[in-house]
Amino acid sequence: MQEQDPLSSTSLAVPPPSYKQVQDRRIPMPQSSTTQRETLKFRYGCVGVTTTIVLAIAICIACIADSYHKVNEGYVGIYFRHGALRDKVSNPGVHFMMPFVDDYEEVQIRPETHTMDPVLSVTKDGIENKFREINVITTVRKDKLTFMAKKFGMDFKKALVFDRIKEDLRIFCANHTIDEVYNTMFLDIVAHVRENVEKSISRLGEDGIEILNLVIPKP
């Protein structure tokens, strides 16, 4: 009986490996230390550049948000730098100021009506009176605004108008009897008080405030 060559048998033949099997079995060659350092340096550089760009954008947005402001109609804006009042006055509209350094505040320059607190006074003959609901309409001159704010503070109307009305009304009552205050001279009270207050405004505030109307009801 003839022997069969084992190498020629198709049942024992091993098929050649596929390309995928060859790729799967391939062992990657280790990178050199120089290549690794360059790769890490490139990655850190990309992270640093990205972080710098993000921070720059954030700072720009914060600066714009802090410097942008709007002044409404009927008002003007005055500015403070490190707490010190500047001479700059802005008109109504959109404006920009130095971010994180300047602050601003709106001041009404259109006519404003103010109702004062009750004013207690004593007449020449010792009778006590209380004047209620005293109304005064005032307007502010824009060119004198910073002068009055520096000299009397932001509540300059109190020092130049409201306190002066109280003072002159009490002086008038102290120099007249109850009959004169209530009857014979009551119509003269407004003209007398207004004239004296306007003189005080001219002397102390350089005519920075104008009194448009003053109403003093009977006590």
Secondary structure, 3 states (H helix, E strand, C coil): CCCCCHHHCCCCCCCCCCHHHHHHHCCCCCCCHHHHHHHHHHHHHHHHHHHHHHHHHHHHHHHHHHHEEEECCCEEEEEEECCEEEEEEECCEEEECCCCCEEEEEEECCCEEEECCCEEEECCCCCEEEECCCEEEEEECHHHHHHHHHHHCCCHHHHHHHHHHHHHHHHHHHCCCHHHHHHHCHHHHHHHHHHHHHHHHHHHHCCCEEEEEEECCCC
